[in-house]
């Protein structure tokens, strides 16, 4: 699926979900107080049904290269080298940033829209916020090749952390939910930009046969462990301190994480194990630190 198709699907689904939930709102009177409630069950049912069809379709996929490797008796890659790589201080700092950004992403997706609804946001505004976020991510994915020409991967990671600091500060301080919409443009930097920089950088330091393992580790740390911990930690903090204070806490944590990451990049060095992979890295014309030279990628 190309990015343009994914963007259209995300935009359409966000608008559709927002419209359906808006139609399912109803009023409940508790102790003489009228409370607006939303019925999200129809969206959950639709999502569950879509996932069933997706799972069936995924089981029908064929991987010709994998079958060819088995036929030719190609040995299974030694994946332990990839795990050992992340044990070094330099690459462990990248993995920790990936985990922290996954946590931050989990907090935002789990509790931002509830916070906006408490501020009086309509379901249309919530859906519009999702549209802006998805659009900014798609634009960043399209433009990341050109950004790599002028900025290193570490710079983009640092910019992503700065973006989280800014977003959390705005989320914690606004009282008008509409003011959050312009800030959602930075989702492109904090999500798509960071993910592209992370994967492109790590693709240069593992052998091509171990790229699947590396991608699995990054996905598990960012989308799995990170997002899950974000929902868990965020839920605890929101219940104990409230959403604004939770966002302030994560803004401060992002600043601390940024400082640690910059120190790690300054005083530790990485190394390149791969003999040439990933055309996305060739767009990074900035040869600094432990960046892999472009002429060695082909």
Secondary structure as the mmCIF struct_conf table of DSSP 4:
data_model
#
loop_
_struct_conf.conf_type_id
_struct_conf.id
_struct_conf.beg_label_comp_id
_struct_conf.beg_label_asym_id
_struct_conf.beg_label_seq_id
_struct_conf.end_label_comp_id
_struct_conf.end_label_asym_id
_struct_conf.end_label_seq_id
HELX_RH_AL_P HELX_RH_AL_P1 UNK A 3 UNK A 23
TURN_TY1_P TURN_TY1_P1 UNK A 24 UNK A 24
STRN STRN1 UNK A 26 UNK A 30
TURN_TY1_P TURN_TY1_P2 UNK A 31 UNK A 32
STRN STRN2 UNK A 33 UNK A 37
HELX_RH_AL_P HELX_RH_AL_P2 UNK A 41 UNK A 59
TURN_TY1_P TURN_TY1_P3 UNK A 60 UNK A 60
HELX_RH_AL_P HELX_RH_AL_P3 UNK A 64 UNK A 71
TURN_TY1_P TURN_TY1_P4 UNK A 72 UNK A 73
HELX_LH_PP_P HELX_LH_PP_P1 UNK A 74 UNK A 77
TURN_TY1_P TURN_TY1_P5 UNK A 79 UNK A 79
HELX_RH_AL_P HELX_RH_AL_P4 UNK A 80 UNK A 85
TURN_TY1_P TURN_TY1_P6 UNK A 86 UNK A 87
BEND BEND1 UNK A 88 UNK A 88
HELX_RH_AL_P HELX_RH_AL_P5 UNK A 89 UNK A 118
TURN_TY1_P TURN_TY1_P7 UNK A 119 UNK A 120
HELX_RH_AL_P HELX_RH_AL_P6 UNK A 123 UNK A 147
TURN_TY1_P TURN_TY1_P8 UNK A 148 UNK A 150
BEND BEND2 UNK A 151 UNK A 151
HELX_RH_AL_P HELX_RH_AL_P7 UNK A 153 UNK A 173
BEND BEND3 UNK A 175 UNK A 176
HELX_RH_3T_P HELX_RH_3T_P1 UNK A 177 UNK A 179
HELX_RH_AL_P HELX_RH_AL_P8 UNK A 180 UNK A 183
HELX_RH_3T_P HELX_RH_3T_P2 UNK A 184 UNK A 186
HELX_RH_AL_P HELX_RH_AL_P9 UNK A 187 UNK A 187
HELX_RH_PI_P HELX_RH_PI_P1 UNK A 188 UNK A 193
HELX_RH_AL_P HELX_RH_AL_P10 UNK A 194 UNK A 203
TURN_TY1_P TURN_TY1_P9 UNK A 204 UNK A 204
BEND BEND4 UNK A 205 UNK A 206
HELX_RH_3T_P HELX_RH_3T_P3 UNK A 208 UNK A 210
HELX_RH_AL_P HELX_RH_AL_P11 UNK A 211 UNK A 219
HELX_RH_PI_P HELX_RH_PI_P2 UNK A 220 UNK A 226
HELX_RH_AL_P HELX_RH_AL_P12 UNK A 227 UNK A 241
HELX_RH_AL_P HELX_RH_AL_P13 UNK A 243 UNK A 267
BEND BEND5 UNK A 275 UNK A 276
HELX_RH_3T_P HELX_RH_3T_P4 UNK A 279 UNK A 283
TURN_TY1_P TURN_TY1_P10 UNK A 289 UNK A 290
HELX_LH_PP_P HELX_LH_PP_P2 UNK A 291 UNK A 293
HELX_RH_3T_P HELX_RH_3T_P5 UNK A 294 UNK A 296
#
